Amino acid sequence: MSILVCGSMAYDNIMFFEDRFKNHILPEQIHILNVSFLVPELRRDFGGCAGNIAYNLRLLGSDPLIVATVGDDAGDYRHRLDELGLSQKYVRHVPGTLTAQAFITTDADDNQITAFHPGAMLFSHQNDVRAARDGRVRLAIVGPDGYEGMLRHAEGLAEIAVPFVFDPGQGLPILSGDELLHCLELARYCAVNDYEARLMCDKTGQSIDALAARVEAFVVTRGSEGSHIHVGGERLEIPAVPPAALIDPTGCGDAYRAGLLHGIEQGWSWLSCGRLAAVMGALKINHRGGQNHSPGRAEIETVFQSAFGESPWSG
């Protein structure tokens, strides 16, 4: 069984400003803002929701298939996928574009200024998920991507009867309330963070309970406060797993979703799915970037047992 991971592949350019933005931005002059920050530390990471989720699924032993679009500069990322043994069957090159890229500057107070260039991601609709109608794919996730791509992927997966997690993420603001409800009607599951959940309620005019009633499970992540899984008219409380260190939250949500998908794939209870998701998020936050942690299955199981007193694999 393969898991289809629809979403972005991107380069994350991370810069660290050793001072504080507030010391260099004059509020009374914000209308003529013209500032420059010296960033002696620069790091380029592999990222994007689809790339991060697939990476974490590989750590868990699942077989993900990435559905994404990349540009002319994707050579390094493609080489990495080869090294990880991740299929590029549905990774499409869009000539004349650059791969999506984020430029993130963080100051000494962990404030961030981010610029995002979507590049090839805007052409994600050129990938047709109906091509995965081969019996191998039995689960999918529709993550943040180009506007048209998210809608087409949701409709295409519904057409070929592949259950999927709807995860609009950073793409949620570009979808209307009606489009969000349409995607929920097509999806079997939904996963959002607490801010996105409130925004979805505002855009659709519906409560969390009403939205949750449209899918089998509605997952709301809440950072250090854990997560809620709304299922069967009840709300499961999933505690956060204490991390060894708080280094970088980038990609924690993607690691969480990988744990969720792996549990669904294995047919686990929702409690076990949520707990594994929490473990994956805790293991990721110990490292900078979305794909620089590398726990083996044994370490993942040890952390799970330490946090919850059992292993979902033992049964």
Phi and psi restraints in degrees (value plus and minus 20) as a CYANA .aco file:
   2 SER   PHI    -132.6   -92.6
   2 SER   PSI     132.6   172.6
   3 ILE   PHI    -130.3   -90.3
   3 ILE   PSI     103.0   143.0
   4 LEU   PHI    -105.3   -65.3
   4 LEU   PSI     103.9   143.9
   5 VAL   PHI    -133.6   -93.6
   5 VAL   PSI      80.7   120.7
   6 CYS   PHI    -115.5   -75.5
   6 CYS   PSI     108.2   148.2
   7 GLY   PHI     143.8   183.8
   7 GLY   PSI    -181.4  -141.4
   8 SER   PHI    -109.5   -69.5
   8 SER   PSI     129.1   169.1
   9 MET   PHI    -136.4   -96.4
   9 MET   PSI     112.3   152.3
  10 ALA   PHI    -169.6  -129.6
  10 ALA   PSI     138.2   178.2
  11 TYR   PHI    -117.5   -77.5
  11 TYR   PSI     112.0   152.0
  12 ASP   PHI    -124.2   -84.2
  12 ASP   PSI      93.8   133.8
  13 ASN   PHI    -117.9   -77.9
  13 ASN   PSI      88.2   128.2
  14 ILE   PHI    -126.1   -86.1
  14 ILE   PSI     103.9   143.9
  15 MET   PHI    -142.3  -102.3
  15 MET   PSI     124.4   164.4
  16 PHE   PHI    -139.1   -99.1
  16 PHE   PSI      99.4   139.4
  17 PHE   PHI    -115.3   -75.3
  17 PHE   PSI     101.5   141.5
  18 GLU   PHI     -99.3   -59.3
  18 GLU   PSI     -21.4    18.6
  19 ASP   PHI    -131.9   -91.9
  19 ASP   PSI    -182.1  -142.1
  20 ARG   PHI    -135.4   -95.4
  20 ARG   PSI     115.6   155.6
  21 PHE   PHI     -74.2   -34.2
  21 PHE   PSI     -60.2   -20.2
  22 LYS   PHI     -82.2   -42.2
  22 LYS   PSI     -40.8    -0.8
  23 ASN   PHI     -99.8   -59.8
  23 ASN   PSI     -28.0    12.0
  24 HIS   PHI    -147.7  -107.7
  24 HIS   PSI     -21.6    18.4
  25 ILE   PHI    -133.5   -93.5
  25 ILE   PSI      99.5   139.5
  26 LEU   PHI    -111.5   -71.5
  26 LEU   PSI      91.7   131.7
  27 PRO   PHI     -74.6   -34.6
  27 PRO   PSI     -57.8   -17.8
  28 GLU   PHI     -93.5   -53.5
  28 GLU   PSI     -31.0     9.0
  29 GLN   PHI    -132.8   -92.8
  29 GLN   PSI      -3.4    36.6
  30 ILE   PHI     -81.8   -41.8
  30 ILE   PSI     -44.7    -4.7
  31 HIS   PHI     -93.5   -53.5
  31 HIS   PSI     -34.0     6.0
  32 ILE   PHI    -147.1  -107.1
  32 ILE   PSI      22.2    62.2
  33 LEU   PHI     -80.0   -40.0
  33 LEU   PSI     108.2   148.2
  34 ASN   PHI    -174.1  -134.1
  34 ASN   PSI      68.7   108.7
  35 VAL   PHI    -145.3  -105.3
  35 VAL   PSI     138.3   178.3
  36 SER   PHI    -156.0  -116.0
  36 SER   PSI     114.8   154.8
  37 PHE   PHI    -135.6   -95.6
  37 PHE   PSI     109.0   149.0
  38 LEU   PHI     -99.6   -59.6
  38 LEU   PSI     102.5   142.5
  39 VAL   PHI    -142.3  -102.3
  39 VAL   PSI      67.4   107.4
  40 PRO   PHI     -85.5   -45.5
  40 PRO   PSI     -40.3    -0.3
  41 GLU   PHI    -129.4   -89.4
  41 GLU   PSI     104.2   144.2
  42 LEU   PHI    -153.6  -113.6
  42 LEU   PSI     111.2   151.2
  43 ARG   PHI    -151.6  -111.6
  43 ARG   PSI     117.9   157.9
  44 ARG   PHI    -134.2   -94.2
  44 ARG   PSI     100.6   140.6
  45 ASP   PHI    -135.7   -95.7
  45 ASP   PSI     138.0   178.0
  46 PHE   PHI    -103.5   -63.5
  46 PHE   PSI     113.5   153.5
  47 GLY   PHI    -172.1  -132.1
  47 GLY   PSI    -168.3  -128.3
  48 GLY   PHI      69.1   109.1
  48 GLY   PSI     122.1   162.1
  49 CYS   PHI     -79.2   -39.2
  49 CYS   PSI     -64.0   -24.0
  50 ALA   PHI     -86.0   -46.0
  50 ALA   PSI     -63.3   -23.3
  51 GLY   PHI     -82.0   -42.0
  51 GLY   PSI     -64.3   -24.3
  52 ASN   PHI     -86.6   -46.6
  52 ASN   PSI     -64.2   -24.2
  53 ILE   PHI     -83.7   -43.7
  53 ILE   PSI     -64.9   -24.9
  54 ALA   PHI     -82.1   -42.1
  54 ALA   PSI     -59.7   -19.7
  55 TYR   PHI     -79.6   -39.6
  55 TYR   PSI     -66.2   -26.2
  56 ASN   PHI     -89.3   -49.3
  56 ASN   PSI     -55.3   -15.3
  57 LEU   PHI     -83.6   -43.6
  57 LEU   PSI     -57.1   -17.1
  58 ARG   PHI     -84.1   -44.1
  58 ARG   PSI     -60.0   -20.0
  59 LEU   PHI     -78.9   -38.9
  59 LEU   PSI     -53.9   -13.9
  60 LEU   PHI    -103.9   -63.9
  60 LEU   PSI     -26.9    13.1
  61 GLY   PHI      73.6   113.6
  61 GLY   PSI     -12.4    27.6
  62 SER   PHI    -101.4   -61.4
  62 SER   PSI     149.7   189.7
  63 ASP   PHI    -137.2   -97.2
  63 ASP   PSI      61.9   101.9
  64 PRO   PHI    -101.5   -61.5
  64 PRO   PSI     130.4   170.4
  65 LEU   PHI    -141.3  -101.3
  65 LEU   PSI      94.7   134.7
  66 ILE   PHI     -99.9   -59.9
  66 ILE   PSI     113.5   153.5
  67 VAL   PHI    -134.3   -94.3
  67 VAL   PSI      84.8   124.8
  68 ALA   PHI    -177.0  -137.0
  68 ALA   PSI     146.3   186.3
  69 THR   PHI    -138.1   -98.1
  69 THR   PSI     120.0   160.0
  70 VAL   PHI    -151.5  -111.5
  70 VAL   PSI     144.6   184.6
  71 GLY   PHI    -124.2   -84.2
  71 GLY   PSI    -184.9  -144.9
  72 ASP   PHI     -87.5   -47.5
  72 ASP   PSI     -37.6     2.4
  73 ASP   PHI    -118.8   -78.8
  73 ASP   PSI       0.6    40.6
  74 ALA   PHI    -105.7   -65.7
  74 ALA   PSI     -15.1    24.9
  75 GLY   PHI     -74.0   -34.0
  75 GLY   PSI     -66.7   -26.7
  76 ASP   PHI     -83.3   -43.3
  76 ASP   PSI     -60.2   -20.2
  77 TYR   PHI     -89.0   -49.0
  77 TYR   PSI     -60.5   -20.5
  78 ARG   PHI     -83.1   -43.1
  78 ARG   PSI     -59.1   -19.1
  79 HIS   PHI     -82.6   -42.6
  79 HIS   PSI     -60.1   -20.1
  80 ARG   PHI     -83.6   -43.6
  80 ARG   PSI     -63.0   -23.0
  81 LEU   PHI     -79.9   -39.9
  81 LEU   PSI     -59.6   -19.6
  82 ASP   PHI     -81.0   -41.0
  82 ASP   PSI     -65.0   -25.0
  83 GLU   PHI     -82.5   -42.5
  83 GLU   PSI     -54.4   -14.4
  84 LEU   PHI    -103.1   -63.1
  84 LEU   PSI     -28.0    12.0
  85 GLY   PHI      53.8    93.8
  85 GLY   PSI       7.8    47.8
  86 LEU   PHI    -115.7   -75.7
  86 LEU   PSI     108.1   148.1
  87 SER   PHI     -83.0   -43.0
  87 SER   PSI     123.5   163.5
  88 GLN   PHI    -131.7   -91.7
  88 GLN   PSI      -0.5    39.5
  89 LYS   PHI     -74.5   -34.5
  89 LYS   PSI     -57.9   -17.9
  90 TYR   PHI    -133.2   -93.2
  90 TYR   PSI       2.4    42.4
  91 VAL   PHI    -116.3   -76.3
  91 VAL   PSI      90.8   130.8
  92 ARG   PHI    -120.3   -80.3
  92 ARG   PSI     113.6   153.6
  93 HIS   PHI    -107.7   -67.7
  93 HIS   PSI     108.8   148.8
  94 VAL   PHI    -128.4   -88.4
  94 VAL   PSI      81.9   121.9
  95 PRO   PHI     -77.6   -37.6
  95 PRO   PSI     125.5   165.5
  96 GLY   PHI      60.4   100.4
  96 GLY   PSI     -11.1    28.9
  97 THR   PHI    -143.8  -103.8
  97 THR   PSI     146.7   186.7
  98 LEU   PHI    -124.7   -84.7
  98 LEU   PSI     131.3   171.3
  99 THR   PHI     -83.0   -43.0
  99 THR   PSI     125.3   165.3
 100 ALA   PHI     -71.5   -31.5
 100 ALA   PSI     121.6   161.6
 101 GLN   PHI    -163.3  -123.3
 101 GLN   PSI     118.3   158.3
 102 ALA   PHI    -130.2   -90.2
 102 ALA   PSI     118.2   158.2
 103 PHE   PHI    -138.8   -98.8
 103 PHE   PSI      87.9   127.9
 104 ILE   PHI    -138.9   -98.9
 104 ILE   PSI     101.7   141.7
 105 THR   PHI    -130.7   -90.7
 105 THR   PSI     104.4   144.4
 106 THR   PHI    -134.0   -94.0
 106 THR   PSI     115.7   155.7
 107 ASP   PHI    -119.7   -79.7
 107 ASP   PSI    -194.4  -154.4
 108 ALA   PHI     -86.7   -46.7
 108 ALA   PSI     -37.6     2.4
 109 ASP   PHI    -118.5   -78.5
 109 ASP   PSI      -9.2    30.8
 110 ASP   PHI      45.7    85.7
 110 ASP   PSI      -1.6    38.4
 111 ASN   PHI     -93.4   -53.4
 111 ASN   PSI     130.3   170.3
 112 GLN   PHI    -151.8  -111.8
 112 GLN   PSI     122.9   162.9
 113 ILE   PHI    -138.7   -98.7
 113 ILE   PSI     101.9   141.9
 114 THR   PHI    -144.8  -104.8
 114 THR   PSI     116.8   156.8
 115 ALA   PHI    -140.6  -100.6
 115 ALA   PSI     116.6   156.6
 116 PHE   PHI    -146.5  -106.5
 116 PHE   PSI     105.6   145.6
 117 HIS   PHI    -126.0   -86.0
 117 HIS   PSI      93.1   133.1
 118 PRO   PHI     -90.9   -50.9
 118 PRO   PSI     -52.7   -12.7
 119 GLY   PHI      31.1    71.1
 119 GLY   PSI    -146.1  -106.1
 120 ALA   PHI     -82.4   -42.4
 120 ALA   PSI     -40.5    -0.5
 121 MET   PHI     -79.2   -39.2
 121 MET   PSI     -49.4    -9.4
 122 LEU   PHI     -84.7   -44.7
 122 LEU   PSI     -34.5     5.5
 123 PHE   PHI    -127.0   -87.0
 123 PHE   PSI       1.4    41.4
 124 SER   PHI     -80.8   -40.8
 124 SER   PSI     -44.1    -4.1
 125 HIS   PHI     -87.1   -47.1
 125 HIS   PSI     -32.4     7.6
 126 GLN   PHI     -90.3   -50.3
 126 GLN   PSI     -38.0     2.0
 127 ASN   PHI    -105.1   -65.1
 127 ASN   PSI     109.0   149.0
 128 ASP   PHI    -128.3   -88.3
 128 ASP   PSI      88.8   128.8
 129 VAL   PHI     -86.0   -46.0
 129 VAL   PSI     -35.5     4.5
 130 ARG   PHI     -86.2   -46.2
 130 ARG   PSI     -34.4     5.6
 131 ALA   PHI     -87.1   -47.1
 131 ALA   PSI     -35.3     4.7
 132 ALA   PHI    -107.0   -67.0
 132 ALA   PSI      -4.9    35.1
 133 ARG   PHI     -98.0   -58.0
 133 ARG   PSI      45.9    85.9
 134 ASP   PHI    -145.4  -105.4
 134 ASP   PSI     -14.0    26.0
 135 GLY   PHI      69.5   109.5
 135 GLY   PSI     -39.9     0.1
 136 ARG   PHI     -96.5   -56.5
 136 ARG   PSI     -54.6   -14.6
 137 VAL   PHI    -109.5   -69.5
 137 VAL   PSI      98.9   138.9
 138 ARG   PHI    -144.7  -104.7
 138 ARG   PSI     -16.5    23.5
 139 LEU   PHI    -175.8  -135.8
 139 LEU   PSI     128.0   168.0
 140 ALA   PHI    -171.3  -131.3
 140 ALA   PSI     148.2   188.2
 141 ILE   PHI    -156.2  -116.2
 141 ILE   PSI     116.1   156.1
 142 VAL   PHI    -126.4   -86.4
 142 VAL   PSI      83.0   123.0
 143 GLY   PHI    -120.2   -80.2
 143 GLY   PSI    -198.9  -158.9
 144 PRO   PHI     -74.8   -34.8
 144 PRO   PSI     112.7   152.7
 145 ASP   PHI    -181.8  -141.8
 145 ASP   PSI    -187.1  -147.1
 146 GLY   PHI     -82.5   -42.5
 146 GLY   PSI     130.7   170.7
 147 TYR   PHI     -72.9   -32.9
 147 TYR   PSI     -76.3   -36.3
 148 GLU   PHI     -86.1   -46.1
 148 GLU   PSI     -54.9   -14.9
 149 GLY   PHI     -82.3   -42.3
 149 GLY   PSI     -65.1   -25.1
 150 MET   PHI     -79.2   -39.2
 150 MET   PSI     -63.9   -23.9
 151 LEU   PHI     -87.3   -47.3
 151 LEU   PSI     -63.2   -23.2
 152 ARG   PHI     -87.5   -47.5
 152 ARG   PSI     -57.9   -17.9
 153 HIS   PHI     -84.8   -44.8
 153 HIS   PSI     -62.5   -22.5
 154 ALA   PHI     -81.7   -41.7
 154 ALA   PSI     -65.0   -25.0
 155 GLU   PHI     -89.0   -49.0
 155 GLU   PSI     -58.3   -18.3
 156 GLY   PHI     -86.7   -46.7
 156 GLY   PSI     -61.3   -21.3
 157 LEU   PHI     -86.4   -46.4
 157 LEU   PSI     -58.9   -18.9
 158 ALA   PHI     -84.0   -44.0
 158 ALA   PSI     -57.5   -17.5
 159 GLU   PHI     -84.4   -44.4
 159 GLU   PSI     -57.3   -17.3
 160 ILE   PHI    -116.1   -76.1
 160 ILE   PSI      -8.7    31.3
 161 ALA   PHI      40.3    80.3
 161 ALA   PSI      20.7    60.7
 162 VAL   PHI    -122.0   -82.0
 162 VAL   PSI      96.8   136.8
 163 PRO   PHI     -84.7   -44.7
 163 PRO   PSI     122.0   162.0
 164 PHE   PHI    -163.6  -123.6
 164 PHE   PSI     137.8   177.8
 165 VAL   PHI    -110.7   -70.7
 165 VAL   PSI     106.4   146.4
 166 PHE   PHI    -111.5   -71.5
 166 PHE   PSI      98.2   138.2
 167 ASP   PHI    -152.1  -112.1
 167 ASP   PSI      57.7    97.7
 168 PRO   PHI     -87.0   -47.0
 168 PRO   PSI     -48.3    -8.3
 169 GLY   PHI      27.1    67.1
 169 GLY   PSI    -150.9  -110.9
 170 GLN   PHI     -84.9   -44.9
 170 GLN   PSI     -34.1     5.9
 171 GLY   PHI    -105.2   -65.2
 171 GLY   PSI     -24.7    15.3
 172 LEU   PHI     -80.0   -40.0
 172 LEU   PSI     -60.7   -20.7
 173 PRO   PHI     -81.3   -41.3
 173 PRO   PSI     -44.4    -4.4
 174 ILE   PHI    -106.9   -66.9
 174 ILE   PSI     -25.6    14.4
 175 LEU   PHI    -119.2   -79.2
 175 LEU   PSI     118.6   158.6
 176 SER   PHI     -97.4   -57.4
 176 SER   PSI     148.0   188.0
 177 GLY   PHI     -78.6   -38.6
 177 GLY   PSI     -62.5   -22.5
 178 ASP   PHI     -85.3   -45.3
 178 ASP   PSI     -58.3   -18.3
 179 GLU   PHI     -88.1   -48.1
 179 GLU   PSI     -57.4   -17.4
 180 LEU   PHI     -83.3   -43.3
 180 LEU   PSI     -64.2   -24.2
 181 LEU   PHI     -85.0   -45.0
 181 LEU   PSI     -57.4   -17.4
 182 HIS   PHI     -81.8   -41.8
 182 HIS   PSI     -65.1   -25.1
 183 CYS   PHI     -85.3   -45.3
 183 CYS   PSI     -57.2   -17.2
 184 LEU   PHI     -84.5   -44.5
 184 LEU   PSI     -56.6   -16.6
 185 GLU   PHI     -85.1   -45.1
 185 GLU   PSI     -52.2   -12.2
 186 LEU   PHI    -102.7   -62.7
 186 LEU   PSI     -49.8    -9.8
 187 ALA   PHI    -100.7   -60.7
 187 ALA   PSI     142.9   182.9
 188 ARG   PHI    -120.3   -80.3
 188 ARG   PSI     -48.9    -8.9
 189 TYR   PHI    -156.0  -116.0
 189 TYR   PSI     141.5   181.5
 190 CYS   PHI    -160.1  -120.1
 190 CYS   PSI     122.8   162.8
 191 ALA   PHI    -156.2  -116.2
 191 ALA   PSI     105.2   145.2
 192 VAL   PHI    -164.7  -124.7
 192 VAL   PSI     143.3   183.3
 193 ASN   PHI    -108.4   -68.4
 193 ASN   PSI     156.2   196.2
 194 ASP   PHI     -85.0   -45.0
 194 ASP   PSI     -55.9   -15.9
 195 TYR   PHI     -86.4   -46.4
 195 TYR   PSI     -64.6   -24.6
 196 GLU   PHI     -83.4   -43.4
 196 GLU   PSI     -55.3   -15.3
 197 ALA   PHI     -82.9   -42.9
 197 ALA   PSI     -63.3   -23.3
 198 ARG   PHI     -85.7   -45.7
 198 ARG   PSI     -59.3   -19.3
 199 LEU   PHI     -86.0   -46.0
 199 LEU   PSI     -58.8   -18.8
 200 MET   PHI     -84.2   -44.2
 200 MET   PSI     -59.4   -19.4
 201 CYS   PHI     -82.3   -42.3
 201 CYS   PSI     -64.2   -24.2
 202 ASP   PHI     -83.1   -43.1
 202 ASP   PSI     -62.2   -22.2
 203 LYS   PHI     -94.4   -54.4
 203 LYS   PSI     -50.0   -10.0
 204 THR   PHI    -117.3   -77.3
 204 THR   PSI     -37.1     2.9
 205 GLY   PHI      54.3    94.3
 205 GLY   PSI      -0.9    39.1
 206 GLN   PHI    -140.8  -100.8
 206 GLN   PSI     136.0   176.0
 207 SER   PHI    -100.4   -60.4
 207 SER   PSI     146.8   186.8
 208 ILE   PHI     -77.7   -37.7
 208 ILE   PSI     -63.8   -23.8
 209 ASP   PHI     -81.8   -41.8
 209 ASP   PSI     -59.6   -19.6
 210 ALA   PHI     -87.9   -47.9
 210 ALA   PSI     -61.1   -21.1
 211 LEU   PHI     -85.4   -45.4
 211 LEU   PSI     -62.4   -22.4
 212 ALA   PHI     -83.1   -43.1
 212 ALA   PSI     -49.8    -9.8
 213 ALA   PHI     -88.4   -48.4
 213 ALA   PSI     -35.6     4.4
 214 ARG   PHI    -103.4   -63.4
 214 ARG   PSI     -34.5     5.5
 215 VAL   PHI    -150.5  -110.5
 215 VAL   PSI     147.7   187.7
 216 GLU   PHI     -89.1   -49.1
 216 GLU   PSI     -58.6   -18.6
 217 ALA   PHI    -165.4  -125.4
 217 ALA   PSI     115.9   155.9
 218 PHE   PHI    -142.1  -102.1
 218 PHE   PSI      93.9   133.9
 219 VAL   PHI    -125.9   -85.9
 219 VAL   PSI     111.2   151.2
 220 VAL   PHI    -144.2  -104.2
 220 VAL   PSI      93.8   133.8
 221 THR   PHI    -106.5   -66.5
 221 THR   PSI     126.5   166.5
 222 ARG   PHI    -154.0  -114.0
 222 ARG   PSI      11.8    51.8
 223 GLY   PHI      40.2    80.2
 223 GLY   PSI    -149.9  -109.9
 224 SER   PHI     -88.5   -48.5
 224 SER   PSI     -30.3     9.7
 225 GLU   PHI    -111.5   -71.5
 225 GLU   PSI     -13.5    26.5
 226 GLY   PHI      69.6   109.6
 226 GLY   PSI    -165.9  -125.9
 227 SER   PHI    -171.4  -131.4
 227 SER   PSI     141.0   181.0
 228 HIS   PHI    -137.0   -97.0
 228 HIS   PSI     117.6   157.6
 229 ILE   PHI    -139.1   -99.1
 229 ILE   PSI      90.7   130.7
 230 HIS   PHI    -107.4   -67.4
 230 HIS   PSI      94.1   134.1
 231 VAL   PHI    -169.3  -129.3
 231 VAL   PSI     115.8   155.8
 232 GLY   PHI      39.5    79.5
 232 GLY   PSI      11.3    51.3
 233 GLY   PHI      59.2    99.2
 233 GLY   PSI     -17.4    22.6
 234 GLU   PHI    -137.3   -97.3
 234 GLU   PSI     146.8   186.8
 235 ARG   PHI    -142.5  -102.5
 235 ARG   PSI      93.9   133.9
 236 LEU   PHI    -104.4   -64.4
 236 LEU   PSI     114.6   154.6
 237 GLU   PHI    -117.4   -77.4
 237 GLU   PSI      96.5   136.5
 238 ILE   PHI    -128.4   -88.4
 238 ILE   PSI      93.1   133.1
 239 PRO   PHI     -92.5   -52.5
 239 PRO   PSI     132.3   172.3
 240 ALA   PHI     -91.3   -51.3
 240 ALA   PSI     126.6   166.6
 241 VAL   PHI    -110.1   -70.1
 241 VAL   PSI     104.8   144.8
 242 PRO   PHI     -80.4   -40.4
 242 PRO   PSI     103.6   143.6
 243 PRO   PHI    -100.5   -60.5
 243 PRO   PSI     139.3   179.3
 244 ALA   PHI     -87.4   -47.4
 244 ALA   PSI     -51.8   -11.8
 245 ALA   PHI    -177.8  -137.8
 245 ALA   PSI     130.7   170.7
 246 LEU   PHI    -120.4   -80.4
 246 LEU   PSI      74.7   114.7
 247 ILE   PHI    -122.6   -82.6
 247 ILE   PSI     -74.1   -34.1
 248 ASP   PHI    -179.3  -139.3
 248 ASP   PSI     100.5   140.5
 249 PRO   PHI     -99.2   -59.2
 249 PRO   PSI     -25.1    14.9
 250 THR   PHI     -76.1   -36.1
 250 THR   PSI     102.0   142.0
 251 GLY   PHI      66.6   106.6
 251 GLY   PSI     -19.1    20.9
 252 CYS   PHI     -84.4   -44.4
 252 CYS   PSI     -59.5   -19.5
 253 GLY   PHI     -82.8   -42.8
 253 GLY   PSI     -56.2   -16.2
 254 ASP   PHI     -89.1   -49.1
 254 ASP   PSI     -59.5   -19.5
 255 ALA   PHI     -83.2   -43.2
 255 ALA   PSI     -61.6   -21.6
 256 TYR   PHI     -77.9   -37.9
 256 TYR   PSI     -66.8   -26.8
 257 ARG   PHI     -85.1   -45.1
 257 ARG   PSI     -53.7   -13.7
 258 ALA   PHI     -83.4   -43.4
 258 ALA   PSI     -62.3   -22.3
 259 GLY   PHI     -82.3   -42.3
 259 GLY   PSI     -60.5   -20.5
 260 LEU   PHI     -81.5   -41.5
 260 LEU   PSI     -68.5   -28.5
 261 LEU   PHI     -82.1   -42.1
 261 LEU   PSI     -61.9   -21.9
 262 HIS   PHI     -82.8   -42.8
 262 HIS   PSI     -62.1   -22.1
 263 GLY   PHI     -84.0   -44.0
 263 GLY   PSI     -62.0   -22.0
 264 ILE   PHI     -81.7   -41.7
 264 ILE   PSI     -64.1   -24.1
 265 GLU   PHI     -78.5   -38.5
 265 GLU   PSI     -57.8   -17.8
 266 GLN   PHI    -102.3   -62.3
 266 GLN   PSI     -25.7    14.3
 267 GLY   PHI      57.0    97.0
 267 GLY   PSI       4.6    44.6
 268 TRP   PHI     -94.7   -54.7
 268 TRP   PSI     146.5   186.5
 269 SER   PHI     -87.5   -47.5
 269 SER   PSI     140.2   180.2
 270 TRP   PHI     -86.2   -46.2
 270 TRP   PSI     -49.3    -9.3
 271 LEU   PHI     -83.9   -43.9
 271 LEU   PSI     -65.3   -25.3
 272 SER   PHI     -88.0   -48.0
 272 SER   PSI     -57.9   -17.9
 273 CYS   PHI     -79.9   -39.9
 273 CYS   PSI     -67.4   -27.4
 274 GLY   PHI     -85.1   -45.1
 274 GLY   PSI     -58.0   -18.0
 275 ARG   PHI     -87.1   -47.1
 275 ARG   PSI     -62.9   -22.9
 276 LEU   PHI     -83.2   -43.2
 276 LEU   PSI     -59.9   -19.9
 277 ALA   PHI     -79.4   -39.4
 277 ALA   PSI     -63.3   -23.3
 278 ALA   PHI     -84.2   -44.2
 278 ALA   PSI     -58.6   -18.6
 279 VAL   PHI     -82.5   -42.5
 279 VAL   PSI     -64.8   -24.8
 280 MET   PHI     -83.8   -43.8
 280 MET   PSI     -59.0   -19.0
 281 GLY   PHI     -83.5   -43.5
 281 GLY   PSI     -60.5   -20.5
 282 ALA   PHI     -87.3   -47.3
 282 ALA   PSI     -56.8   -16.8
 283 LEU   PHI     -90.1   -50.1
 283 LEU   PSI     -52.9   -12.9
 284 LYS   PHI     -91.2   -51.2
 284 LYS   PSI     -59.7   -19.7
 285 ILE   PHI     -86.7   -46.7
 285 ILE   PSI     -31.8     8.2
 286 ASN   PHI     -94.7   -54.7
 286 ASN   PSI     -28.5    11.5
 287 HIS   PHI    -152.9  -112.9
 287 HIS   PSI     134.0   174.0
 288 ARG   PHI     -99.9   -59.9
 288 ARG   PSI     126.2   166.2
 289 GLY   PHI      62.4   102.4
 289 GLY   PSI     148.1   188.1
 290 GLY   PHI    -108.2   -68.2
 290 GLY   PSI     -31.8     8.2
 291 GLN   PHI    -159.0  -119.0
 291 GLN   PSI      11.8    51.8
 292 ASN   PHI    -128.5   -88.5
 292 ASN   PSI     -17.8    22.2
 293 HIS   PHI    -112.4   -72.4
 293 HIS   PSI     128.9   168.9
 294 SER   PHI    -166.6  -126.6
 294 SER   PSI      32.8    72.8
 295 PRO   PHI     -89.6   -49.6
 295 PRO   PSI     121.4   161.4
 296 GLY   PHI    -103.0   -63.0
 296 GLY   PSI     152.1   192.1
 297 ARG   PHI     -77.8   -37.8
 297 ARG   PSI     -57.0   -17.0
 298 ALA   PHI     -84.3   -44.3
 298 ALA   PSI     -62.1   -22.1
 299 GLU   PHI     -86.9   -46.9
 299 GLU   PSI     -60.8   -20.8
 300 ILE   PHI     -80.2   -40.2
 300 ILE   PSI     -64.2   -24.2
 301 GLU   PHI     -86.3   -46.3
 301 GLU   PSI     -58.2   -18.2
 302 THR   PHI     -82.2   -42.2
 302 THR   PSI     -64.7   -24.7
 303 VAL   PHI     -84.2   -44.2
 303 VAL   PSI     -60.3   -20.3
 304 PHE   PHI     -81.4   -41.4
 304 PHE   PSI     -67.3   -27.3
 305 GLN   PHI     -84.1   -44.1
 305 GLN   PSI     -59.3   -19.3
 306 SER   PHI     -84.8   -44.8
 306 SER   PSI     -58.2   -18.2
 307 ALA   PHI     -99.0   -59.0
 307 ALA   PSI     -56.2   -16.2
 308 PHE   PHI    -143.9  -103.9
 308 PHE   PSI     -20.9    19.1
 309 GLY   PHI      54.7    94.7
 309 GLY   PSI      -5.3    34.7
 310 GLU   PHI    -179.9  -139.9
 310 GLU   PSI     151.1   191.1
 311 SER   PHI    -145.1  -105.1
 311 SER   PSI     110.8   150.8
 312 PRO   PHI     -88.7   -48.7
 312 PRO   PSI     -37.6     2.4
 313 TRP   PHI    -102.6   -62.6
 313 TRP   PSI     -38.4     1.6
 314 SER   PHI     -91.3   -51.3
 314 SER   PSI     -42.7    -2.7
